[in-house]
Amino acid sequence: MSRSPDWTVPAGAQPKPEDYHYDLDRALGAVVGIRSIVPADAFSAETLGTERAGNGVLVRDGVVLTIGYLITEAEQIWLTFSDGRVAPGHVLGFDQETGFGIVQALARVDIEPINMGESGALQVGERVVVGGAGGRHHSVAARVAARQEFAGYWEYVLDEAIFTAPAHPNWGGTALIGSQGDLQGIGSLQLEQPREQGTEHLNMVVPIDLLKPIFDDLLTLGRRNQPPRPWLGLYATEVNDRVVVVGMSSRGPARKADLRTGDVLLAVGGTEVSDLAGLFRRIWAQGSAGVDVPLTIYRDGKTFELHVPSADRRRFLKAPRLH
């Protein structure tokens, strides 16, 4: 997701100030660039790499909200502000359930933060801006294409994610800005949706309303103040109403318990599962991290039970370094 500094969004896709009832440039001024360096031996390096770049948004004096995969296990973080200044940052917190991450700028920031909106009121079809660091030239005039459940293969579910189109090309940590110039969500992924005439690219956005109940916890504790969910370290996909294992974390519980690529996951705790969201919710329903998760597996023509001792994923991650 890293791009050279001279790239721009095509002119026809850029937002125009006259199309909005708020100060567009002022709102986009709260969007910052993020670059992070992660140690090669970090747990997340095998899937996310050691150099990551994207965006973040000033939501409080010196506090930047972003998508957590940009900063997970980072040993160095650099923030580029809309006035051109660059400053180091420090990871304050990361929430596994939503994917939000928070960074503290380690320098004075004289830029006005953006206000958090009410993403629950955002309507399908509503006009929005997906803002990237660098102002209008790095932002996209978009619409809300859908609001629906999203399940990610890495043990992740949002009850109602926001999807926008056209897609922002440098989506990670972008600001979803609503009709009042307020923050409605943080960009996470780019997805493809089949259409009658080709494929439409969408951004998946994490709604800002999910941050509000846990914001103070992330600022003070670095995590939400609740027992962590059980984590198995498996990657799965849906095939013909079945859930199939397609990979596993190299050091995770699933691999240690001899779960294998190609295994069909039929049930969790005796309850049948047929999709990713159902699988993950049943795993989380077993209790807190550390609980044994009973899986019903189909492999090589045989059905059997396999108990996987779950873990707290955070324990596999390097803690943020103090500067």
N, C-alpha and C positions, 0 to 999 in steps of 0.2 A: 504494500500500500504506500510505500515511499515514492515520492515523485520529485522531479527536479523543480527548483523554485520558479522557473519561467513558464510552467504549464498554466493553461487557463481553461475554464469551462467555455464551450462554444458560445459565441455572443448571443445567439438566439435562445439559449437555455438559461442565461444569466437573469437574475431578478433586476427589475427596474424600479427606482425609488418612487416614481409617479404611480405605480400600481398598488401601493400600500398606504394605509392610513397611519403609519408610524414612521419614525426616523430609521430607515433601513440601515444606513451606514453606521449609525450609533449602535444598533442591535448587533450588527456583524462585528463591530469593534470589540465585543466581548469574547469572540472566538479566537483561540490561540493555537499555535502549532505545537505539537509534542514530538520529541524524539527521545527514545530510551535505549539504553545499552544494558543487556542482560548477560550474566556470566554463561559461558559455554556449558558448565555443568549444572545449570539450573534445570529443574524438573520440566518447566514449560518450554525450554529451548528446543526440544525435539519436535514440537509441533508448531511453535510460534516463532522460532528463530531467535537470534541474539541481538538484532537491530530492528527496532520497530518505530514506525512514524505514523502520525495521524493528527487528530485535532482534539481540542478540549474547549470548555466554556467556563469563563469566570462567573461563578454564581454567588460569590461572597468575596470580600476584600482579600485578595491573594489566594483564594481557594478555587481550584480548577476541577470541574467535573468532566470525566471522560469515560470511555469504555475500558473496562478493566484489563482486557488482554494486552493493551498497549503498554501497561505499566507493571504487570505481574512479574515479580522477582527482579525488577530493574535495580541496578546498582548505580546508574546515572540517568538523570532525566533533565532535559533542556526544554524550556518553554520559550517560544517566540511570540511576542505580543504584537498587537495590531500597529503599535507605534514603531515597530522595528527592533525594539530592545529584546535581548536574549538573557534569560536568567535560569539558574539551576532550580530544580524542584525536588521535593521529597514526597514519597508515597505516604499518605495518611491512612488510607483504607481501601478495601476491595470487598465487594459483596458477591459471593458465589451464586446466589439465587437469581439476582437481577442482572449481574454483569457490570454494574457501575463501579467506577474507580475514582478516587479523589486524590489530588496532588496539591501540596502547599508550595506556593512560590517562595523561594528563599531570597527574595528581594522585594523592595517596595513596588507596588503596582498602582499606578495612577490612572487606571482605566475603570470605567463604570461597569459593574457586574450587570448581567441580565437578570430580570425577574423570572421566577418560576411560575408557569401558568397552571391551568387545570386541564390536564390532558384527557380526562374523562369526558370533557365536553367537545372534544375534537370530532368533527363529522367527516364521514367518507365523502369525497369530492371537494372538501374544503381546500382553498389555496394556501400553501405554506411555502416557506423558504428552508432549504437544507443548506446551512451555512458552513463553509470551510474557512480555515485560517487564510487570511489574505483578502478578505472583503468580497465585493460583488463578483470579481473575476474568478473567484474560487468557490462560488456558490451557485445553487441551482434553484430556479423557480419551479416548484413542484405542486403536486396535489396529493391528498390522502387517497390512496388507491384501495385500501382495505384496513379493517381492524379485526383481527382474528387470532386464534391460538397459534403459537409457534413452538415446535419441539426441535431441539438441536441434538445431533447424534452424540454429543459429548455429555449427556446427562443434564439437560437444560430444558426448561419449559417456561414459557410466558403464557398466562391465561389469555391475554389479549394484547398482542403486539400491534404496532402501527406500521403500515407499509406505505411507502411513498413512491411516486413515479413522476418524471423520469428519475433514474438513479444518479446519485452523486458518484463520480469516479474515484474519489478518495474518501470513502464513506466513514471510516473508523473514527468515532468521537465527534462527528459533525453535530451541529446544533439544529434541531428541528424548531423553527421559529413560527409561531402562530400569528393570527390576524391582529393581535394587540402588541406584537413585538416581544412576546414573552416566550420562554423556553418550554417546549412541549415534550421534548425527548432527546435522546442521544443516539446517534447512528451506530449500528453494530455490524450489519452484514449487507452484502449485495446478493440478490437472488434472481433467478430467472423464472418467468411465468409464461407458459405457452399461450399464444394467441392465434387467431385464425390466419393472420398475416404475419407470421414470424414469431419472434420471442420478445417479450417486454422485460426489461431489467428493472428491478425494484430495490429499494433500500428497506431493510428491517430496522425499526427504531424502537428502543426501550422507552416506554412512557415515563414521563417525569413524575407522575403521581406515585410510582413505585419507590421513588427515592425518599419522599417526605417522611414516612414513618421510621426510616432507618438513618436519616441524614446525621442526626446528632450522635448516634452510635458510631458511625463511620468516622466522624471527626474526632471522637474521644477514645474509642476502643479499637478502631481500625477494622471493625467487623460489626455485624448486627448482634445485638445482645440476646441471642437465642442459641440453644444447642444446635450444632451443625448437623446437616442432613447426612445420612449414610451415602458414601460414594464408593463405587465399585471399580472405576477406571476402565470402563468398557465403551466401545463405540458401536453403535447399532444403526440399522436402517430398516425400512418397511419393504417387504416383498410379498405381494399377493396376500395381504391381510395377515402376514406373519412378521415377527420381529427377528431379524437375523444379526448375529454378531459379525461385524466387519473388521474389527481391530480391538486392540487393548493397549492401555498405557504400559510401558515396559516395566514399571515398578509397582503397578497397582494391584489391588486385592484380587481382581478377576483373573489376572495372569497367574498369580500365586495359587489360586484355587483350581487351576487347570481348566478354566473356561477356554474355549477355542474358537478361532475364526471359522465361521460357517455354522456354528451352533444356532439352532432355532430356539428362541426363548418362548415357551408356551404359557407359563404361569409364574406368578410371584406369590408365595405364601398361599398357594392353592387357588388363587384367583387368576383366571385366564387373561392374557393380554394379547392385543392384536395391533397395537400401534405404539409409537415411541412415547407419546405423552402418557398413555396408560401404563406402560412399563415403568417409567421413571416415577410416576406418582405412587405406584404400588411399592416400589423400592423405598421411597421416602416414608411411606405409611408404616413401615416395619418398626420405626423408632428412630433414635438418634444415631449419629456416627458411632461405629463400634459394634452395632447389632449384627447378628448373623442374618443374612438374607437368603431364604430358601427359594431356589429357582427350579422350575421344571424344564428340563432340556430335552430336545430331540437331536440326536446325533447318530449318523450312520445306521439309520433304521431302528434305533432304540430310543426309548423314552426313559429318563431317570431323573432323580433329584440330586441337586448339587447345592450345598450350603456355602455361601461366600461371606467370610467375615468382612464387614464393611470398614471403611476408614473415614477420617476427616481429611479431605483433600488438602486443606490448608497446611497440615503437618508435613506434606511433601514439598512445600514451597519455601524458598529462601525468604527470610524476613527482610523488610525494608532496611536499608542502611541509613544510619544517621549521619548527616553531613557536619 
